[in-house]
């Protein structure tokens, strides 16, 4: 059976220590992922950046 090729990445908030775990395809998206998502600790949408 073939592997899916997707890897799990951690997205950390730029304003607190909150973290999301998601997946991405490294072939189509080799750069680090950045998303605007809701941070419940600061109660608003903030930028989340991929960390190692």
Backbone as ProteinMPNN parsed JSONL, in Angstrom:
{"seq_chain_A": "XXXXXXXXXXXXXXXXXXXXXXXXXXXXXXXXXXXXXXXXXXXXXXXXXXXX", "coords_chain_A": {"N_chain_A": [[0.832, -1.178, 0.0], [0.524, 2.245, -0.747], [2.157, 5.114, 0.704], [0.707, 8.004, 2.272], [1.983, 10.466, 2.076], [1.606, 12.776, 3.482], [2.487, 14.909, 6.218], [2.569, 15.464, 9.746], [2.284, 18.623, 11.284], [3.178, 21.179, 13.643], [1.492, 24.017, 14.637], [2.216, 27.006, 16.071], [1.101, 29.633, 18.17], [1.692, 33.146, 17.705], [1.376, 34.88, 19.751], [0.817, 33.634, 22.169], [1.14, 30.545, 24.043], [-0.349, 28.636, 22.835], [-1.281, 25.857, 20.703], [-1.823, 24.283, 17.544], [-2.321, 21.162, 15.866], [-1.801, 19.897, 12.699], [-1.984, 18.647, 9.29], [0.137, 18.51, 6.369], [1.051, 18.568, 2.881], [4.236, 17.995, 1.948], [5.365, 18.078, -0.595], [3.842, 19.766, -2.263], [3.833, 22.029, -0.744], [6.481, 23.231, 0.274], [7.504, 25.316, 1.865], [7.374, 26.897, 5.142], [4.359, 26.653, 7.0], [1.814, 29.093, 7.51], [-0.931, 30.381, 9.24], [-3.991, 32.128, 9.877], [-5.689, 31.761, 12.754], [-8.047, 30.983, 15.387], [-7.225, 31.87, 18.662], [-7.747, 30.673, 21.752], [-6.69, 31.517, 24.198], [-5.981, 34.221, 24.038], [-8.29, 35.138, 23.015], [-8.957, 35.865, 20.321], [-8.394, 36.067, 16.742], [-5.242, 35.108, 15.606], [-1.909, 35.04, 14.189], [-0.591, 31.924, 13.309], [2.331, 30.012, 13.264], [4.349, 27.544, 11.667], [6.221, 25.231, 13.548], [9.141, 23.357, 14.535]], "CA_chain_A": [[0.0, 0.0, 0.0], [1.313, 3.469, -0.853], [2.063, 6.069, 1.797], [-0.092, 9.169, 1.901], [2.863, 11.582, 1.77], [1.307, 13.921, 4.336], [3.201, 14.904, 7.487], [1.953, 16.284, 10.78], [3.041, 19.814, 11.657], [2.674, 21.927, 14.787], [1.342, 25.448, 14.415], [2.255, 27.703, 17.355], [0.623, 31.02, 18.166], [2.739, 34.155, 17.842], [1.097, 35.719, 20.92], [0.695, 32.833, 23.388], [1.745, 29.232, 23.901], [-1.351, 27.72, 22.293], [-0.752, 25.133, 19.559], [-2.67, 23.407, 16.748], [-1.621, 20.13, 15.111], [-2.481, 19.675, 11.435], [-1.149, 17.944, 8.327], [0.373, 19.201, 5.109], [1.766, 17.81, 1.864], [5.488, 18.731, 1.757], [5.7, 18.227, -2.016], [3.166, 20.927, -2.82], [4.021, 23.176, 0.144], [7.76, 23.024, 0.964], [7.769, 26.391, 2.813], [6.691, 26.752, 6.43], [2.955, 27.022, 6.954], [1.317, 30.167, 8.37], [-2.389, 30.497, 9.148], [-4.72, 32.914, 10.862], [-6.647, 30.899, 13.426], [-8.53, 31.496, 16.663], [-6.448, 31.515, 19.854], [-8.655, 30.838, 22.9], [-6.034, 32.156, 25.339], [-6.071, 35.682, 23.876], [-9.678, 35.344, 22.585], [-9.091, 36.486, 19.003], [-7.639, 35.408, 15.687], [-3.847, 35.527, 15.53], [-1.096, 34.286, 13.231], [0.048, 30.716, 13.782], [3.446, 29.645, 12.393], [4.817, 26.169, 11.812], [7.448, 25.052, 14.316], [9.682, 22.001, 14.405]], "C_chain_A": [[0.88, 1.246, 0.0], [1.112, 4.358, 0.365], [1.312, 7.306, 1.323], [0.78, 10.372, 1.537], [2.62, 12.808, 2.622], [2.057, 13.776, 5.653], [2.458, 15.795, 8.475], [2.863, 17.444, 11.116], [2.36, 20.486, 12.843], [2.639, 23.395, 14.421], [1.264, 26.12, 15.78], [1.816, 29.15, 17.183], [1.793, 31.973, 18.332], [2.543, 35.012, 19.092], [0.912, 34.951, 22.22], [1.361, 31.484, 23.138], [0.775, 28.19, 23.368], [-0.837, 27.1, 20.993], [-1.851, 24.321, 18.883], [-1.787, 22.358, 16.092], [-2.446, 19.852, 13.859], [-1.539, 18.914, 10.508], [-0.955, 18.803, 7.09], [1.12, 18.265, 4.17], [3.071, 18.557, 1.57], [5.912, 18.87, 0.295], [5.091, 19.49, -2.611], [3.38, 22.185, -1.993], [5.326, 23.021, 0.926], [8.081, 24.118, 1.986], [7.007, 26.141, 4.11], [5.29, 27.332, 6.363], [2.66, 28.157, 7.933], [-0.181, 30.283, 8.151], [-2.903, 31.451, 10.205], [-5.796, 32.014, 11.456], [-7.015, 31.522, 14.775], [-7.652, 30.976, 17.801], [-7.335, 31.732, 21.079], [-8.003, 31.506, 24.105], [-6.076, 33.678, 25.248], [-7.43, 36.105, 23.335], [-9.81, 36.15, 21.302], [-8.274, 35.698, 17.995], [-6.226, 35.993, 15.633], [-3.124, 34.654, 14.505], [-0.466, 33.091, 13.92], [1.12, 30.333, 12.78], [3.889, 28.224, 12.705], [6.121, 26.143, 12.586], [7.924, 23.616, 14.146], [9.243, 21.129, 15.54]], "O_chain_A": [[1.895, 1.277, 0.697], [0.046, 4.361, 0.98], [1.284, 7.615, 0.132], [0.348, 11.22, 0.756], [3.352, 13.791, 2.505], [2.244, 12.666, 6.151], [1.8, 16.76, 8.085], [4.078, 17.275, 11.223], [1.148, 20.384, 13.029], [3.631, 23.953, 13.952], [0.354, 25.84, 16.56], [2.122, 29.798, 16.182], [2.769, 31.658, 19.012], [3.429, 35.783, 19.461], [0.854, 35.567, 23.285], [2.062, 31.304, 22.142], [1.047, 26.992, 23.442], [-0.061, 27.72, 20.266], [-2.705, 23.74, 19.553], [-0.625, 22.631, 15.79], [-3.648, 19.6, 13.946], [-0.421, 18.576, 10.897], [-1.753, 19.692, 6.792], [1.741, 17.295, 4.605], [3.03, 19.647, 1.0], [6.751, 19.715, -0.015], [5.745, 20.202, -3.374], [3.139, 23.291, -2.477], [5.292, 22.713, 2.117], [8.866, 23.871, 2.901], [6.117, 25.293, 4.173], [5.065, 28.373, 5.746], [3.189, 28.183, 9.045], [-0.65, 30.282, 7.013], [-2.33, 31.57, 11.289], [-6.699, 31.562, 10.753], [-6.371, 32.465, 15.235], [-7.376, 29.779, 17.884], [-7.643, 32.877, 21.411], [-8.717, 32.021, 24.965], [-6.194, 34.355, 26.269], [-7.7, 37.299, 23.209], [-10.673, 37.022, 21.201], [-7.548, 34.772, 18.358], [-6.043, 37.21, 15.617], [-3.666, 33.66, 14.022], [0.127, 33.226, 14.99], [0.866, 30.325, 11.575], [3.814, 27.764, 13.844], [7.025, 26.935, 12.319], [7.179, 22.763, 13.664], [9.606, 19.954, 15.592]]}, "name": "protein", "num_of_chains": 1, "seq": "XXXXXXXXXXXXXXXXXXXXXXXXXXXXXXXXXXXXXXXXXXXXXXXXXXXX"}
